[in-house]
Amino acid sequence: MNVLQSGVASAERVFEVLDAPEQEPDLADAVELDRVRGRVAFKNYAPDKPLIIDLSLVVEP
C-alpha cells in the first residue's frame, strides 16, 4: 500500500509539470548579451518535499 501511495504522489507531480503553461518564446526585439557574468549553485538542496534528494548543481554563465 505504501508503494502504491508513493507512486500516486509521484504521478501527481508529473502531471503538474505536464499541465504547466508553456514557456513564452523570446520577443522579436530581444537583445542578446555579449558577456554574461554570474553563477547559480545549489549544494545539497533538500526542500520539505524533495523530488530529488541531495541535489548539487552548478550553472556557469
Backbone as CSV, one residue per row, in Angstrom:
resi,resn,N_x,N_y,N_z,CA_x,CA_y,CA_z,C_x,C_y,C_z
1,MET,0.827,-1.193,0.000,0.000,0.000,0.000,0.873,1.259,0.000
2,ASN,1.975,1.197,0.749,2.878,2.339,0.827,3.482,2.667,-0.540
3,VAL,3.878,1.631,-1.272,4.450,1.822,-2.608,3.403,2.410,-3.547
4,LEU,2.176,1.967,-3.435,1.095,2.490,-4.266,0.864,3.970,-3.991
5,GLN,0.825,4.348,-2.727,0.630,5.757,-2.376,1.781,6.611,-2.879
6,SER,2.995,6.100,-2.774,4.161,6.825,-3.265,4.085,6.999,-4.785
7,GLY,3.641,5.961,-5.476,3.501,6.046,-6.931,2.444,7.057,-7.343
8,VAL,1.334,7.102,-6.629,0.269,8.064,-6.926,0.774,9.492,-6.696
9,ALA,1.509,9.704,-5.615,2.051,11.032,-5.325,3.035,11.453,-6.415
10,SER,3.864,10.526,-6.868,4.809,10.826,-7.948,4.075,11.166,-9.239
11,ALA,3.044,10.420,-9.550,2.267,10.680,-10.760,1.614,12.056,-10.702
12,GLU,1.138,12.447,-9.531,0.536,13.779,-9.396,1.549,14.868,-9.702
13,ARG,2.782,14.698,-9.235,3.827,15.697,-9.514,4.157,15.742,-11.000
14,VAL,4.202,14.573,-11.644,4.476,14.529,-13.087,3.374,15.254,-13.850
15,PHE,2.118,15.015,-13.481,1.015,15.674,-14.180,1.001,17.176,-13.926
16,GLU,1.454,17.631,-12.762,1.572,19.075,-12.510,2.553,19.699,-13.489
17,VAL,3.669,19.022,-13.734,4.661,19.537,-14.688,4.075,19.539,-16.096
18,LEU,3.396,18.459,-16.472,2.823,18.373,-17.812,1.717,19.408,-18.034
19,ASP,0.999,19.763,-16.974,-0.087,20.726,-17.087,0.377,22.174,-16.992
20,ALA,1.639,22.395,-16.662,2.162,23.762,-16.514,2.112,24.475,-17.862
21,PRO,1.882,25.786,-17.855,1.849,26.522,-19.118,3.217,26.499,-19.797
22,GLU,3.182,26.542,-21.123,4.435,26.529,-21.877,5.167,27.850,-21.698
23,GLN,6.485,27.788,-21.816,7.312,28.976,-21.697,7.112,29.859,-22.926
24,GLU,7.004,31.157,-22.694,6.820,32.100,-23.795,8.123,32.224,-24.598
25,PRO,8.052,32.308,-25.921,9.274,32.497,-26.722,9.847,33.897,-26.501
26,ASP,11.126,34.062,-26.831,11.756,35.378,-26.724,11.050,36.371,-27.631
27,LEU,11.036,37.619,-27.216,10.453,38.677,-28.040,11.305,38.894,-29.284
28,ALA,10.703,39.379,-30.342,11.424,39.606,-31.592,12.532,40.635,-31.417
29,ASP,12.336,41.606,-30.503,13.345,42.647,-30.312,14.228,42.389,-29.086
30,ALA,14.327,41.130,-28.663,15.166,40.785,-27.508,16.629,41.053,-27.835
31,VAL,17.379,41.486,-26.830,18.796,41.816,-27.010,19.642,40.635,-26.535
32,GLU,20.567,40.194,-27.372,21.468,39.118,-26.983,22.636,39.722,-26.218
33,LEU,22.941,39.166,-25.062,24.014,39.698,-24.239,25.363,39.198,-24.734
34,ASP,26.342,40.107,-24.794,27.681,39.727,-25.245,28.416,38.922,-24.183
35,ARG,28.394,39.430,-22.958,29.111,38.766,-21.879,28.184,38.636,-20.675
36,VAL,27.998,37.417,-20.242,27.130,37.169,-19.096,28.008,36.792,-17.913
37,ARG,27.765,37.445,-16.788,28.515,37.119,-15.579,27.547,36.596,-14.536
38,GLY,28.044,35.788,-13.661,27.212,35.262,-12.600,27.321,33.761,-12.523
39,ARG,26.756,33.221,-11.475,26.837,31.782,-11.251,25.691,31.390,-10.326
40,VAL,25.064,30.268,-10.608,23.994,29.738,-9.771,24.477,28.405,-9.231
41,ALA,24.326,28.197,-7.938,24.761,26.929,-7.352,23.773,26.477,-6.289
42,PHE,23.407,25.208,-6.328,22.647,24.547,-5.276,23.562,23.464,-4.724
43,LYS,23.755,23.435,-3.434,24.593,22.400,-2.850,23.785,21.677,-1.782
44,ASN,23.562,20.395,-2.004,22.803,19.562,-1.073,21.429,20.150,-0.790
45,TYR,20.776,20.664,-1.809,19.456,21.285,-1.681,18.430,20.222,-1.343
46,ALA,17.676,20.437,-0.272,16.668,19.455,0.144,15.455,20.187,0.709
47,PRO,14.470,20.541,-0.133,13.270,21.210,0.366,12.408,20.248,1.195
48,ASP,11.325,20.770,1.757,10.452,19.950,2.615,9.903,18.719,1.902
49,LYS,9.530,18.863,0.639,9.014,17.731,-0.142,9.927,17.523,-1.345
50,PRO,11.041,16.866,-1.140,12.032,16.762,-2.217,11.570,15.874,-3.371
51,LEU,11.872,16.320,-4.571,11.677,15.493,-5.753,12.975,14.740,-6.033
52,ILE,14.088,15.437,-5.829,15.417,14.842,-5.953,16.110,15.067,-4.615
53,ILE,16.598,14.031,-4.004,17.237,14.137,-2.691,18.725,14.411,-2.865
54,ASP,19.237,15.349,-2.066,20.652,15.678,-2.024,21.160,16.171,-3.387
55,LEU,20.488,17.148,-3.951,20.842,17.711,-5.241,21.967,18.719,-5.098
56,SER,22.998,18.578,-5.909,24.046,19.581,-6.032,24.119,19.959,-7.505
57,LEU,24.125,21.268,-7.790,24.063,21.734,-9.161,24.802,23.048,-9.279
58,VAL,25.584,23.221,-10.342,26.270,24.472,-10.616,25.972,24.852,-12.057
59,VAL,25.534,26.095,-12.262,25.256,26.608,-13.601,26.202,27.769,-13.845
60,GLU,27.159,27.566,-14.738,28.120,28.618,-15.073,27.467,29.588,-16.044
61,PRO,27.991,30.812,-16.115,27.397,31.798,-17.047,27.529,31.357,-18.497
